[in-house]
Amino acid sequence: MFLFSPPLPPQHRYFLLAHDYQRDLLWSVFGPALLDCPWSPAEPAWLQQSPISHWPDWADHIPPPAPFRSSRLGLMFEQIWHQYFDQQAIHWQANLQVQQGKRTLGELDLLIQHGQQPWHLELALKFYLGFGNDWIGPNRRDYLADKIRHTRDKQLPLSQHPAARRLLAQYGWHQIQPQALMRGCLFHPANPEIEALLPAEVNPQHWRGLWLHQADARQLLPDSRWYLLAKPQWLSPARVPFSVDRSRLLQHIDIHFRHLNGALCAVEVAQNPAGHWCEQQRWLIMPDHWPQVAG
């Protein structure tokens, strides 16, 4: 069984971890999967067999990671997994380019050796908003249906290509099995007039958020305590130092969209006995023209 199933109560031990990077690692590894299908199971066998798949004292001693090589969330997510495999003494190799002649066929995200079985893993951290039949990235350039097709039909079969097999053999990788691992959050529409149909591959226990247009904020945002997240804080449920009330949040929303078109990520928070404000529900506030025009 996996460690986390959102939402986590404020008193959960996860929120007592001292550092953001500790919570980011645990959530990236043991948080809910975005997909659950044969080629991307929600609970992969190699991860279930981890010696720390139940709450470990080890979590309190996760060391600081090396500085992130990029501020892009997807690359941060990959680096977190590299750190995890290092800590577990699991042999891995990343970003192996496959070429046929002068043509690059693609890149293998990650290779790991777990017990006697080597794996080719395609990692992804994704955030999508539901709108009709589509699940769309906040910037409008990314679609969940496209990501599913590309992963299933292009990325995972790459390690079985003859050119890839020859390359893998040079590095000592044989009889490799492909699998995808996707984390992230699906934001369901808060407006009941907007439908959102989930693809069959989605994990029913995925991390769920809510989204709304700016015009609906005053009507649909609950009377809670709030905090606005910066993009690097999107990786995992946040523990934050303070909160604001609903009226202050609405002021921030108005100011933001007066000058900018990008999404705002707001979290409802509750305070635990230690005085930490802990994320309970994640919201994306979008400009009113989204998704007809990119945010």
Long-range contacts (C-beta under 8 A, 24 or more apart in sequence): 1-43, 1-53, 1-54, 2-30, 2-31, 2-32, 2-42, 2-43, 2-53, 3-30, 3-31, 3-53, 3-54, 3-55, 4-30, 4-31, 4-32, 5-32, 5-205, 6-31, 6-32, 6-207, 6-208, 6-237, 7-237, 7-279, 7-280, 7-281, 8-237, 8-278, 10-270, 10-271, 10-272, 10-276, 10-278, 10-280, 11-272, 11-273, 12-278, 13-55, 14-237, 15-237, 15-239, 15-272, 15-274, 15-276, 15-278, 16-272, 16-274, 16-276, 17-59, 17-60, 17-62, 18-60, 19-62, 19-64, 20-233, 20-236, 20-238, 20-239, 21-62, 21-64, 21-65, 22-59, 22-60, 22-62, 23-236, 23-237, 23-239, 24-80, 24-235, 24-236, 25-62, 25-65, 25-80, 25-83, 25-84, 26-59, 26-62, 26-236, 27-183, 27-235, 27-236, 27-237, 28-77, 28-80, 28-81, 28-84, 28-125, 28-183, 28-235, 28-236, 29-80, 29-81, 29-84, 31-183, 31-207, 31-236, 32-183, 32-203, 32-205, 32-206, 32-207, 33-181, 33-182, 33-183, 33-203, 33-205, 33-206, 34-124, 34-126, 34-182, 34-183, 34-184, 34-186, 34-202, 34-203, 34-206, 34-207, 35-148, 35-180, 35-182, 35-201, 35-202, 35-203, 36-201, 36-202, 36-203, 36-204, 36-205, 37-200, 37-201, 39-151, 39-152, 39-156, 39-178, 39-179, 39-180, 40-151, 40-179, 40-180, 40-181, 40-182, 40-201, 41-179, 42-203, 42-205, 44-179, 44-181, 46-112, 46-114, 46-115, 46-117, 46-119, 49-114, 49-115, 50-88, 51-88, 52-88, 58-87, 62-87, 63-87, 71-231, 71-232, 73-125, 73-231, 73-232, 73-234, 73-235, 74-124, 74-125, 76-125, 76-232, 76-235, 77-123, 77-124, 77-125, 77-183, 77-235, 78-109, 78-110, 78-123, 80-235, 81-110, 81-123, 82-110, 85-112, 90-114, 93-171, 93-173, 96-167, 96-168, 96-171, 98-158, 98-161, 98-163, 98-164, 98-167, 99-163, 99-167, 100-161, 100-163, 105-158, 105-161, 105-163, 105-164, 106-154, 106-155, 106-158, 108-158, 108-159, 108-164, 109-155, 111-168, 111-171, 111-173, 111-176, 117-175, 117-177, 118-173, 118-174, 118-175, 118-176, 118-177, 119-176, 119-177, 119-178, 119-179, 120-156, 120-158, 120-159, 120-176, 120-177, 120-178, 120-179, 121-178, 121-179, 121-180, 121-181, 122-151, 122-155, 122-156, 122-178, 122-179, 122-180, 122-181, 123-180, 123-181, 123-182, 124-151, 124-180, 124-181, 124-182, 124-183, 124-184, 125-182, 125-183, 125-184, 125-235, 126-182, 126-183, 126-184, 127-184, 127-185, 127-186, 127-187, 127-234, 127-284, 128-184, 128-186, 128-187, 129-186, 129-187, 129-189, 129-211, 129-284, 129-286, 129-291, 130-186, 130-187, 130-188, 130-189, 130-194, 130-195, 130-196, 130-197, 130-198, 130-211, 131-189, 131-194, 131-196, 131-291, 132-194, 132-195, 132-196, 132-197, 133-197, 134-291, 135-186, 135-196, 135-198, 135-199, 136-291, 138-262, 138-263, 138-284, 138-286, 138-290, 138-295, 139-294, 139-295, 140-290, 140-291, 140-293, 140-294, 140-295, 141-294, 144-186, 144-199, 144-202, 145-199, 147-182, 148-199, 148-201, 151-180, 151-182, 152-180, 155-180, 156-180, 183-207, 185-209, 185-234, 185-282, 187-211, 187-282, 187-283, 187-284, 190-216, 190-220, 190-283, 191-216, 191-220, 209-281, 209-282, 209-283, 209-284, 210-281, 210-282, 210-283, 210-284, 211-283, 211-284, 211-285, 211-286, 212-283, 212-284, 212-285, 212-286, 213-285, 213-286, 213-287, 213-288, 213-290, 214-253, 214-257, 214-285, 214-286, 214-287, 214-288, 215-288, 217-250, 217-253, 217-285, 218-250, 221-246, 221-249, 221-250, 221-266, 221-283, 222-246, 222-268, 224-268, 224-269, 224-281, 225-268, 225-269, 225-270, 225-271, 225-277, 226-266, 226-267, 226-268, 226-269, 227-266, 227-267, 227-269, 227-277, 227-279, 228-252, 228-264, 228-265, 228-266, 228-267, 229-265, 229-266, 229-267, 231-265, 233-265, 234-265, 237-267, 237-278, 237-279, 237-282, 238-267, 238-269, 238-278, 238-279, 239-276, 239-277, 239-278, 239-279, 240-267, 240-269, 240-276, 240-277, 240-279, 241-277, 242-277, 243-269, 243-271, 243-277, 253-285, 257-287, 261-287, 261-294, 261-295, 262-295, 263-295
